[in-house]
């Protein structure tokens, strides 16, 4: 029988003759720590009586299979991943009883034991194809049905699903049963079961149709004191107000629960009416403003999915991009227009677009509309193209058709396809109707071709200081040689009373390789010309030399964060493209962070600085540049306003960069309180930040890690301790870390991730040299024997990219040449890792020449 993969053709064949009526799923969660009992009764019809099909199920053991009253032998019809069904009738009823396995990988029904109180917590995660790990199902988004869940669990637990939580009924000593009402017609991947002694608080709101919508907020009991329910409920309410108004459609479900769960692999998941979130969004210590803003965006992103994704669902995973890109665009719109973050589009450009540009320049880049042939394809396409580039292009589409036409098209789309499945063509049809535009050409250039363009101004100056000519030049990479149309703005900025202020702005259509801009000819040449002002277009930009000089010298004087972030983005892109020396970028960043006021921009700049000093500066200059950067970060941290977001970020960045004895001493003084910094909250998480830095610098012992863990023996503390132990700068520590994640699969996903992060945290990169050959030797075994999430974590996280030298590049090339038939997803990850090294070598060479 077929393996664990599912192809698009197989899914289409099933959908062609099957229609699902309902699922009755009964789960017994009282059967021990390894397995749970799952009973599924599936009712479906077939338009081809006598035909065959299969149901998806990954289980430890199947006890019973009964089709239309006839018992089937599980040994004959179940191969571990599928149940074969022959001789279908027009109307069918299938009953499957199985023992399914709890997981510790975040794929299926995840089981976690809280080290604080030894309580058990469960949650499901089913996207892309993991509901089959919990019940028998047609695992594809276009075979929707009504789901009725019945769950037996310990009676002191809380059980949450897509439907409102019913009152439990006693079911024997210490147990109870929750019988949920049927869901609306939804896809299996957005069903949910969350169970355990969760702490919860409740609010409510009034929907646009007058219904009262209960709002539940949940987390582990040991985190309850840190749950800021009022803040979460406020953002949720603002999202409801915005989406119901813009979509002209009331919220489609009965209630809205938001559950912060342990060891979650992603940021969140849009289960209908029962959204799960990464537990790190429950802030037990002081966090950056960037993190608070990010949590709000994630809340809005998942809420947008209730309409786009849950109410109306993609037919197959080809349109995964549309599902995620729409939620990215819609959540940023809601955040900018209806919350306290009106600068959300600056954050989008800084964080999301930079991710998209990076992904779009990898050898694995793909069109926004990717060819998703099977589940293996979709697993590796949760990337910057799917989310960030798609959302950027949707923003361009809104400008192209007009906001009002776009919104009216959305409203028609939701009303026409509610509770159904669609393709991109269905949405484009509605937008063509409301805008009067033919979108086939637009779609071909923006959605069906990969790559990012670069735009640069060409300006000449007349004798009197005015602009004699101005054109925008467009280029494309050779591998993706398409010149796209861009609707964008060009801004003119002048120094006015010491501040860079916009004095003129024109909107133009850039088409082809050269576009003249006559609107600014004859006007005074500004101090700085900014192509793609307001960040309307998806493109890399360059500055002319005069504008570059002005931007670098007066970066902190911009009156708005958006143009400042665009100049910085241009500097980063030109550095990564080996057009400017990496040391110059490090100098620019160290100057910029002295005045940067936007928390997300500051966070990204500090991350880019770390990458530059670790990998991009020429090796012969790297030691000095890193030392200078650490000294400057310490200076800035000490000078930052006490208690400010800047202070928090700069102290963390300084600690991470500390390797010299004098810098480690500064970190030690903060950690043990011998040299405190006014306003700095050395709370639980900051203590781990400082201690982890000391360990990596060889200035703290494992005994200190053990002592800190005794103070904070929580899930977060265990992860921080695991990362710190793996960061010990000794070969034995690296060996132990490697063994724990490669030679054993005992660690749960979150602890494995922590160990991997510590393993790669080195000041002396030679500590990783012995693992290069072992890494490549282990790849195929990792991919064959681990689940997708875990395998990706290992393949990406263990790659010793900080070595960034010719020998690592050669080893990567050798593996790719020797394994032409390796699984495509694995080859893709290796090629992406290889590309990072090749880029670093080009940037190092440019820095060496300077």
C-alpha positions in Angstrom: 0.0 0.0 0.0 1.1 3.7 -0.4 3.3 5.3 2.2 2.7 8.2 4.5 2.7 10.7 1.7 -0.5 11.8 0.0 -0.4 13.2 -3.6 -2.6 15.9 -5.1 -3.8 13.4 -7.7 -4.9 10.9 -5.0 -6.8 13.6 -3.2 -8.5 14.8 -6.4 -9.5 11.2 -7.1 -11.1 10.9 -3.7 -12.9 14.2 -3.9 -14.2 13.4 -7.4 -16.6 10.8 -6.0 -16.8 11.2 -2.3 -18.8 13.6 -0.1 -18.5 13.6 3.7 -21.6 13.9 5.9 -20.2 13.6 9.4 -17.5 12.4 11.8 -18.3 11.1 15.3 -15.0 10.9 17.1 -14.8 9.4 20.6 -11.5 9.8 22.4 -10.6 8.1 25.7 -7.7 10.0 27.3 -7.5 7.9 30.5 -5.7 4.9 29.0 -2.2 5.8 30.1 0.8 8.0 29.1 1.6 6.3 25.8 -1.7 5.7 23.9 -5.3 6.8 23.8 -8.3 5.0 22.4 -9.8 6.6 19.3 -13.1 5.5 17.8 -14.3 7.1 14.6 -17.7 6.7 12.9 -17.5 8.3 9.5 -20.5 8.7 7.2 -19.9 9.5 3.6 -21.4 9.0 0.1 -19.9 7.9 -3.1 -21.1 8.7 -6.6 -19.4 5.5 -7.8 -20.9 2.6 -6.0 -18.6 -0.4 -6.1 -15.5 1.7 -6.2 -12.6 1.7 -3.7 -10.9 4.4 -1.6 -8.9 4.7 1.5 -9.1 6.5 4.8 -6.0 8.0 6.5 -5.0 6.9 9.9 -1.6 6.7 11.7 -2.1 4.4 14.7 -0.1 2.0 16.9 -2.9 -0.6 16.5 -6.3 -0.9 14.9 -8.7 -3.1 16.8 -11.8 -2.9 14.6 -12.8 -1.8 11.1 -16.4 -2.1 10.1 -17.8 -0.9 6.8 -21.5 -0.8 6.3 -22.1 -3.3 9.0 -19.4 -5.8 7.7 -16.3 -6.4 9.9 -13.0 -6.1 8.0 -9.8 -7.7 9.2 -7.5 -4.8 10.3 -4.4 -6.9 9.4 -5.7 -7.0 5.8 -6.9 -3.5 5.3 -4.6 -1.4 7.6 -1.0 -0.8 6.7 -0.1 1.7 9.4 -1.1 4.8 7.6 -4.2 3.9 5.5 -7.3 1.9 5.8 -8.3 0.4 2.5 -12.0 0.3 1.7 -13.5 -1.7 -1.2 -17.0 -2.2 -2.5 -18.3 1.2 -1.5 -22.1 1.9 -1.5 -23.9 5.1 -2.4 -24.2 5.8 1.3 -21.5 4.5 3.7 -20.8 4.2 7.3 -17.3 3.4 8.5 -16.3 2.6 12.1 -12.7 2.4 13.2 -11.4 1.6 16.7 -7.7 2.2 17.2 -5.0 2.9 19.8 -3.2 6.1 18.7 0.0 7.5 20.1 0.6 10.7 22.0 3.5 12.6 20.5 6.2 14.9 21.8 6.9 16.5 18.4 4.0 18.9 18.2 2.4 16.9 15.3 -0.8 15.2 16.3 -1.9 15.0 20.0 1.0 16.4 21.9 1.5 15.4 25.5 3.4 17.5 28.0 4.1 17.1 31.7 4.5 20.3 33.6 7.7 20.0 35.8 6.2 22.5 38.3 3.3 20.3 39.4 3.5 17.1 37.3 0.2 17.9 35.7 -0.4 16.6 32.1 -1.4 18.9 29.3 -2.6 17.9 25.8 -3.2 19.8 22.7 -3.7 18.9 19.0 -1.9 20.3 16.0 -3.2 19.0 12.7 -1.9 21.2 9.9 -0.9 20.0 7.4 -1.9 16.3 7.7 -1.8 15.2 11.3 -5.5 14.8 12.3 -4.9 11.2 11.0 -2.7 10.7 14.1 -5.8 11.1 16.2 -8.8 9.7 14.3 -9.6 8.0 10.9 -10.1 10.7 8.3 -10.0 11.8 4.7 -7.0 13.9 5.3 -7.5 16.7 2.7 -9.0 20.2 3.0 -11.8 19.8 0.4 -13.5 16.8 2.0 -15.2 18.9 4.7 -17.7 17.5 7.2 -19.4 18.1 10.6 -17.3 16.8 13.5 -18.8 15.7 16.8 -16.2 15.0 19.5 -16.8 13.0 22.7 -13.9 13.0 25.1 -13.3 11.1 28.3 -10.6 12.5 30.5 -9.6 13.0 34.2 -12.5 14.9 35.8 -10.3 17.8 37.1 -9.3 18.6 33.5 -10.7 21.2 31.2 -11.5 20.0 27.6 -11.8 22.5 24.7 -12.7 21.8 21.1 -14.2 23.7 18.2 -17.7 23.7 19.7 -18.6 25.3 23.0 -17.5 23.2 26.0 -20.3 21.2 27.5 -20.8 20.3 31.1 -18.9 17.1 31.8 -20.7 13.9 32.9 -19.1 11.6 35.5 -17.6 8.5 33.8 -16.3 6.4 36.6 -13.8 7.0 39.3 -11.8 10.2 38.6 -13.1 10.5 35.0 -15.6 12.5 33.1 -17.0 12.7 29.6 -17.5 15.9 27.5 -19.9 15.5 24.7 -19.5 18.4 22.2 -22.2 19.5 19.8 -21.5 19.1 16.0 -19.3 21.7 14.4 -20.3 23.5 11.2 -18.9 22.0 8.0 -15.1 22.4 8.3 -11.9 20.8 7.2 -10.2 18.2 9.4 -7.0 20.2 9.8 -8.7 23.0 11.7 -10.4 20.7 14.3 -8.9 20.7 17.7 -8.8 19.0 21.1 -7.1 20.7 24.0 -7.2 19.0 27.4 -5.7 19.3 30.8 -6.0 21.3 34.0 -5.7 24.6 32.1 -6.1 27.9 33.9 -8.8 30.0 32.1 -10.5 33.4 32.2 -13.4 34.6 30.2 -14.7 37.7 28.5 -17.3 38.3 25.9 -18.2 40.6 23.0 -21.2 41.4 20.9 -21.0 40.4 17.2 -22.2 42.6 14.4 -25.4 40.4 14.2 -26.2 40.9 17.9 -24.9 37.5 19.1 -22.9 37.3 22.3 -19.6 35.6 21.5 -17.8 34.1 24.5 -14.0 34.7 24.6 -11.9 32.2 26.5 -8.2 32.6 27.3 -6.3 29.6 28.5 -2.8 28.6 29.7 -1.1 26.1 32.0 -2.1 26.5 35.6 1.5 27.3 36.6 1.5 30.2 34.2 -1.9 31.6 35.2 -0.5 34.5 37.3 1.2 35.9 34.1 -1.8 35.7 31.8 -2.8 39.2 30.7 -6.4 38.3 29.6 -7.6 41.9 29.4 -4.9 42.9 26.9 -5.5 39.8 24.8 -9.3 40.3 24.9 -8.9 44.0 23.9 -6.9 43.1 20.8 -9.3 40.4 19.9 -12.3 42.7 20.3 -10.6 45.3 18.0 -10.0 42.5 15.5 -13.6 41.4 15.6 -14.7 45.0 15.1 -12.4 45.5 12.1 -13.0 42.2 10.3 -16.8 42.1 10.7 -16.9 45.7 9.3 -14.6 45.2 6.4 -15.7 41.7 5.4 -19.4 42.7 6.0 -19.9 39.3 7.6 -20.5 38.3 11.2 -18.0 36.0 12.9 -19.0 32.5 11.6 -18.5 30.4 14.8 -20.2 30.2 18.2 -17.3 31.0 20.5 -13.7 32.1 20.3 -11.1 30.4 22.6 -7.4 31.3 22.6 -5.2 28.7 24.2 -1.5 29.2 25.0 0.0 25.7 24.9 3.4 24.2 25.8 6.1 23.1 23.3 4.2 24.5 20.2 6.2 24.4 17.0 4.7 27.5 15.3 3.5 30.9 16.4 -0.2 29.8 16.3 -2.8 27.7 14.6 -6.2 28.8 13.3 -8.3 25.9 14.6 -12.0 27.0 14.2 -13.0 28.8 17.4 -10.1 27.2 19.3 -6.9 28.9 18.3 -3.7 27.6 19.8 -0.7 29.8 20.4 3.0 29.5 21.3 3.2 29.6 25.1 6.0 32.1 25.0 3.3 34.7 24.3 2.4 34.4 28.0 5.0 36.9 29.3 6.4 35.8 32.7 9.2 38.3 32.5 9.7 41.7 30.9 9.7 41.5 27.1 10.4 43.9 24.3 7.8 46.1 22.7 8.6 44.3 19.5 7.4 41.0 21.1 4.2 42.6 22.4 3.4 44.0 19.0 4.2 40.7 17.4 1.8 38.9 19.7 -1.0 41.3 18.8 -0.3 40.7 15.1 -0.4 36.9 15.7 -3.8 37.2 17.5 -5.2 39.2 14.5 -3.7 36.9 12.0 -5.4 33.8 13.4 -8.7 35.7 13.8 -8.6 36.7 10.1 -8.4 33.0 9.3 -11.8 32.4 10.8 -13.2 33.9 7.6 -10.4 33.3 5.1 -9.3 29.7 5.6 -11.9 28.3 8.0 -15.2 29.6 6.6 -13.9 29.5 3.0 -11.1 27.0 2.6 -8.5 26.2 -0.1 -9.3 23.2 -2.2 -5.7 21.9 -2.0 -2.5 23.1 -0.6 -1.5 24.9 -3.8 -3.4 27.9 -2.3 -1.7 27.6 1.1 0.0 30.9 0.1 -3.3 32.7 -0.3 -4.6 31.4 3.0 -1.5 32.7 4.9 -0.8 35.8 2.8 -4.3 37.0 3.2 -4.1 36.6 7.0 -0.8 38.5 7.0 -2.2 41.4 4.9 -5.5 41.5 6.8 -3.9 41.4 10.3 -1.5 44.1 9.4 -4.3 46.3 8.1 -6.3 45.7 11.3 -3.3 46.4 13.5 -2.5 49.6 11.6 -6.1 50.9 11.5 -7.7 49.7 14.7 -5.1 49.2 17.4 -2.4 51.2 19.2 0.2 50.3 16.6 -0.5 52.6 13.6 3.1 52.0 12.4 2.3 48.3 11.7 3.2 48.6 8.0 6.7 49.7 9.1 7.0 46.6 11.2 5.7 44.5 8.2 8.4 46.0 5.9 11.1 45.5 8.5 10.3 42.0 9.7 8.1 40.3 7.1 9.4 41.7 3.9 13.1 41.2 4.9 12.1 37.5 5.4 10.5 37.4 2.0 13.5 39.0 0.2 15.9 36.6 1.9 13.8 33.6 0.9 13.2 34.9 -2.6 17.0 34.9 -3.3 17.6 31.3 -2.3 18.1 28.6 -5.0 14.9 27.0 -3.6 12.7 30.1 -4.3 9.5 29.4 -6.0 6.5 31.2 -7.4 4.0 32.4 -4.9 1.6 29.9 -6.5 3.7 26.9 -5.9 3.2 23.5 -7.5 2.2 21.4 -4.5 2.3 17.9 -5.8 2.0 16.1 -2.5 2.3 16.6 1.3 6.1 16.5 1.2 6.0 19.6 -1.0 3.7 21.5 1.3 5.7 20.7 4.4 8.6 22.8 3.2 6.5 25.6 1.8 5.6 27.3 5.0 8.2 29.9 4.1 8.8 33.6 3.4 7.3 33.3 0.0 4.1 31.7 1.3 3.6 34.3 4.0 5.5 37.5 3.5 6.0 37.8 -0.2 2.4 36.8 -0.8 1.2 39.4 1.6 3.4 42.0 0.0 2.0 41.2 -3.4 -1.6 41.3 -2.0 -0.8 44.8 -0.8 0.3 45.6 -4.4 -2.9 44.0 -5.7 -5.0 46.2 -3.4 -3.3 49.3 -4.9 -3.8 47.9 -8.4 -7.5 47.3 -8.2 -8.3 49.9 -5.5 -9.1 49.3 -1.9 -12.9 49.7 -2.3 -13.0 47.3 -5.2 -10.8 44.8 -3.3 -13.0 44.9 -0.2 -16.2 44.5 -2.3 -14.6 41.6 -4.1 -13.8 40.0 -0.8 -17.4 40.4 0.5 -18.7 38.7 -2.6 -16.2 35.9 -2.3 -17.2 35.1 1.3 -20.9 35.2 0.5 -20.5 33.0 -2.6 -18.3 30.3 -1.1 -19.2 30.2 2.7 -18.5 26.8 4.1 -17.0 25.6 0.8 -13.6 25.2 -0.9 -12.1 27.5 -3.5 -9.1 28.2 -5.7 -7.2 31.4 -6.4 -9.3 31.8 -9.6 -12.5 32.2 -7.5 -11.1 35.2 -5.7 -9.6 36.7 -8.9 -13.0 36.4 -10.6 -14.7 38.4 -7.9 -12.0 41.1 -8.0 -12.2 41.3 -11.8 -15.9 41.8 -11.4 -15.6 44.6 -8.9 -12.6 46.4 -10.4 -13.2 45.9 -14.1 -9.6 44.9 -14.5 -8.3 41.8 -16.2 -6.0 40.1 -13.6 -4.6 37.3 -15.8 -1.5 39.3 -16.8 -1.0 40.6 -13.3 -1.3 37.1 -11.9 1.2 35.6 -14.4 3.9 38.1 -13.5 3.5 38.4 -9.8 2.1 35.0 -8.7 3.6 32.6 -11.3 7.2 33.8 -11.5 9.8 33.7 -8.7 12.4 36.3 -7.8 12.7 39.8 -6.5 13.6 42.9 -8.7 15.9 45.8 -7.8 15.0 49.4 -8.4 17.6 52.2 -8.5 17.3 55.9 -9.4 19.4 57.5 -12.2 19.5 61.2 -11.6 21.4 64.0 -13.3 21.7 67.5 -11.9 21.5 70.8 -13.8 23.9 73.7 -13.2 21.3 75.5 -11.0 21.0 72.5 -8.7 17.7 71.3 -10.1 16.9 67.8 -11.4 17.8 67.6 -15.1 16.6 64.0 -15.5 15.3 61.2 -13.3 14.6 57.6 -14.2 14.0 54.4 -12.2 16.1 51.5 -13.5 14.8 48.0 -12.9 16.9 44.8 -13.0 16.2 41.2 -12.3 18.4 38.2 -11.4 19.4 36.1 -14.3 17.7 33.0 -12.9 14.4 34.8 -12.7 14.6 37.4 -15.5 11.2 39.0 -15.3 10.6 42.8 -15.1 7.4 43.4 -13.3 5.1 46.5 -13.2 5.3 48.4 -9.9 3.0 51.0 -8.6 5.1 53.0 -6.1 6.0 56.4 -4.7 9.2 58.4 -4.9 9.9 60.7 -2.0 12.1 63.8 -1.9 13.7 64.5 1.5 15.6 67.6 2.6 17.3 68.6 5.8 14.9 71.1 7.4 16.0 72.4 10.8 18.3 69.4 11.2 15.7 66.8 10.4 15.2 64.8 7.2 11.7 65.8 6.1 9.7 64.8 3.0 9.3 67.8 0.8 7.8 66.1 -2.3 6.2 62.8 -3.3 5.0 61.4 -6.6 3.4 58.1 -7.4 4.5 56.4 -10.6 4.1 53.2 -12.5 7.5 51.6 -13.1 7.4 49.3 -16.2 10.3 47.6 -17.9 14.0 48.3 -17.4 13.8 52.1 -17.4 11.0 54.4 -16.4 11.3 58.2 -16.8 10.0 60.4 -13.9 9.3 63.8 -15.5 7.2 64.9 -12.5 10.3 65.9 -10.5 12.4 67.3 -13.4 13.1 71.0 -12.8 12.6 70.9 -9.1 15.4 71.4 -6.6 17.5 68.2 -6.3 16.7 67.0 -2.7 19.2 65.8 -0.2 17.8 62.3 -0.5 15.7 60.6 -3.1 13.9 57.5 -1.9 12.5 55.0 -4.5 9.6 53.0 -3.1 8.8 55.6 -0.4 6.0 54.3 1.9 7.1 50.8 0.9 4.2 50.2 -1.5 6.1 47.8 -3.9 7.8 44.5 -3.3 11.3 45.2 -4.5 14.9 45.8 -3.3 16.0 49.4 -3.7 19.3 51.2 -4.1 20.1 54.9 -3.4 22.2 57.2 -5.6 25.5 58.2 -4.0 24.3 61.6 -2.8 21.2 60.1 -1.2 23.3 57.4 0.4 25.7 59.9 1.9 22.8 61.9 3.3 21.0 58.9 4.7 24.1 57.5 6.4 25.1 60.8 8.0 21.6 61.9 9.1 19.8 58.5 9.5 18.5 59.3 13.0 16.9 62.6 11.9 14.1 61.1 9.8 10.8 62.4 11.2 9.1 59.0 10.4 10.2 55.4 10.9 9.3 54.2 7.5 11.9 56.0 5.3 14.5 55.3 7.9 13.8 51.6 7.8 13.9 51.6 4.0 17.3 53.2 3.9 18.5 50.6 6.4 17.0 47.8 4.4 18.8 49.1 1.3 22.1 49.1 3.2 21.5 45.5 4.4 20.5 44.3 0.9 23.6 45.9 -0.7 25.8 44.4 2.0 24.3 40.9 1.4 24.7 41.4 -2.3 28.5 42.1 -1.8 28.1 45.6 -3.2 29.4 47.4 0.0 31.9 46.2 2.7 30.4 44.4 5.6 32.5 46.5 8.0 30.7 49.6 6.7 27.3 48.1 7.5 28.5 47.2 11.0 29.6 50.8 11.5 26.3 52.1 10.2 24.3 49.8 12.5 26.3 50.7 15.6 25.6 54.3 14.8 21.9 53.7 14.0 21.0 51.8 17.1 22.2 54.8 19.1 19.0 56.7 18.1 16.6 54.0 16.8 13.2 54.4 18.4 11.2 51.6 16.7 11.5 48.4 18.7 11.1 46.0 15.8 13.6 47.9 13.7 16.1 47.8 16.6 15.6 44.1 17.1 16.2 43.4 13.4 19.3 45.7 13.3 20.8 43.9 16.2 20.2 40.5 14.5 21.8 41.8 11.3 24.8 43.1 13.2 25.3 39.7 14.8 25.2 38.0 11.4 27.6 40.5 9.9 30.2 40.2 12.7 29.9 36.4 12.8 29.9 35.6 9.1 30.2 38.5 6.7 33.3 40.5 7.9 36.5 39.2 6.3 38.1 36.6 8.6 41.3 38.6 9.1 39.3 41.6 10.5 36.5 39.8 12.2 38.1 39.5 15.7 38.6 43.3 15.9 35.2 44.1 14.5 33.5 41.8 17.0 35.4 43.3 19.9 34.6 46.9 18.8 30.9 45.9 18.4 30.8 44.4 21.9 32.4 47.5 23.4 29.9 49.8 21.6 26.9 47.7 22.6 28.1 47.8 26.2 28.5 51.6 26.0 25.0 52.0 24.5 23.4 49.7 27.0 24.9 51.6 29.9 23.7 54.9 28.4 20.2 53.8 27.6 17.2 55.2 29.5 16.7 53.1 32.7 13.9 50.6 32.3 13.4 51.3 28.6 12.9 48.9 25.7 16.2 50.0 24.3 18.0 49.1 27.5 16.5 45.7 27.5 17.4 44.9 23.9 20.9 46.4 24.1 21.8 44.5 27.3 20.7 41.3 25.7 22.7 42.0 22.6 25.8 43.0 24.5 25.6 39.9 26.6 25.4 37.7 23.5 28.5 39.4 22.0 30.6 39.3 25.2 33.7 37.1 24.7 36.6 39.1 26.0 37.3 38.9 29.7 36.4 42.5 30.3 33.0 42.1 28.6 32.3 38.9 30.4 33.0 40.7 33.6 30.4 43.3 32.7 27.9 40.6 32.1 28.8 38.9 35.4 28.2 42.2 37.3 24.7 42.4 35.9 24.0 38.7 36.6 25.2 38.6 40.2 24.2 42.1 41.1 27.7 43.3 41.9 27.5 46.0 39.2 23.8 46.6 38.6 22.4 48.8 35.9 19.7 51.3 36.9 16.3 50.3 35.6 17.3 46.9 34.3 14.9 44.2 35.6 17.2 41.2 36.2 14.1 38.9 36.3 13.9 35.2 35.6 14.4 35.4 31.8 17.1 38.0 32.0 19.0 35.9 34.5 19.0 33.1 31.9 20.0 35.5 29.2 23.0 36.7 31.2 24.0 33.2 32.4 23.8 31.7 29.0 26.1 34.4 27.7 28.6 33.8 30.5 28.5 30.0 29.8 29.2 30.5 26.0 32.1 32.8 26.9 33.6 30.2 29.2 33.0 32.5 32.2 30.4 30.3 34.0 30.2 26.7 34.9 27.6 24.0 34.5 27.2 24.0 38.3 25.9 27.6 38.0 23.4 26.4 35.3 22.3 23.6 37.7 21.8 26.2 40.5 19.8 28.5 38.2 17.6 25.6 37.2 16.9 24.8 40.8 15.6 28.4 41.1 13.5 28.1 38.0 12.6 24.4 37.5 9.9 25.2 35.0 9.5 24.2 31.3 11.1 27.5 30.3 13.9 27.0 32.8 14.6 23.5 31.5 14.9 24.8 28.0 17.2 27.6 29.0 19.4 25.2 31.0 19.6 22.7 28.1 20.7 25.5 25.8 23.3 26.7 28.3 24.8 23.2 28.8 25.0 22.8 25.0 26.8 26.2 24.7 29.7 25.2 27.0 32.8 25.9 24.9 34.2 22.5 25.3 34.3 19.6 22.8 32.8 17.2 25.4 29.7 19.5 25.7 29.3 19.7 22.0 29.6 15.9 21.7 27.0 15.4 24.4 24.6 17.9 22.7 25.1 16.2 19.4 24.4 12.8 20.8 21.3 13.8 22.6 19.6 15.1 19.4 21.1 13.0 16.6 21.7 9.6 18.2 18.6 9.7 20.3 15.0 10.8 19.7 14.0 11.0 23.4 13.9 14.8 23.7 10.6 16.5 23.0 10.5 19.2 20.2 11.1 22.2 22.5 14.0 20.7 24.4 15.6 19.5 21.2 15.3 23.0 19.7 17.0 24.4 22.8 19.9 22.0 22.6 20.4 22.8 18.9 20.5 26.5 19.6 23.1 26.0 22.3 25.2 23.6 20.2 25.6 26.2 17.5 26.4 29.0 20.0 30.1 29.3 19.8 32.7 32.1 19.9 35.4 29.7 18.7 33.9 28.3 15.5 36.5 25.5 15.4 34.5 23.7 18.1 32.1 22.8 15.3 34.7 21.6 12.7 34.6 18.0 13.8 30.9 17.8 13.2 30.9 18.8 9.6 31.4 15.3 8.1 29.1 13.8 10.8 26.4 16.2 9.9 26.3 15.2 6.2 26.6 11.5 7.1 23.6 11.8 9.4 21.2 13.6 7.0 19.5 10.7 5.3 18.9 8.8 8.5 17.5 11.9 10.1 15.1 12.5 7.3 14.0 8.8 7.1 13.5 8.3 10.8 12.2 11.6 12.3 8.9 13.4 11.7 8.9 16.3 9.4 9.0 19.1 12.1 11.8 17.4 14.0 13.8 16.5 10.8 13.7 20.1 9.6 14.7 21.4 13.0 17.8 19.1 12.9 18.8 19.6 9.3 18.6 23.4 9.5 19.7 23.9 13.1 22.8 21.6 13.2 24.3 23.0 10.0 27.5 24.8 11.1 26.9 27.9 9.1 29.1 30.1 11.3 32.1 28.3 9.9 31.2 29.9 6.5 34.4 28.9 4.7 35.4 27.1 1.5 35.7 23.7 3.1 32.1 23.9 4.3 31.0 25.0 0.9 32.9 22.1 -0.7 31.3 19.6 1.8 27.9 20.9 0.9 28.5 20.6 -2.8 29.9 17.1 -2.4 26.8 15.9 -0.5 24.4 17.4 -3.1 26.5 15.8 -5.9 26.5 12.4 -4.2 22.8 12.4 -3.4 20.9 13.4 -6.5 18.0 11.1 -5.6 17.6 12.2 -2.0 14.1 13.4 -1.0 13.5 16.7 -2.7 12.6 18.4 0.6 15.9 17.3 2.2 17.9 18.5 -0.9 16.1 21.8 -0.7 17.2 22.4 2.9 20.8 21.4 2.2 20.9 23.7 -0.8 19.5 26.6 1.3 22.2 26.0 3.9 24.8 25.8 1.1 23.6 29.1 -0.3 24.1 30.9 3.0 27.7 29.8 3.0 28.3 30.8 -0.7 26.7 34.3 0.0 28.9 34.7 3.1 32.0 34.0 1.1 31.1 36.6 -1.5 30.5 39.2 1.2 33.7 38.3 2.9 35.6 38.7 -0.3 34.1 42.2 -0.8 35.0 43.2 2.7 38.6 41.9 2.2 39.0 44.1 -0.9 37.8 47.2 0.9 
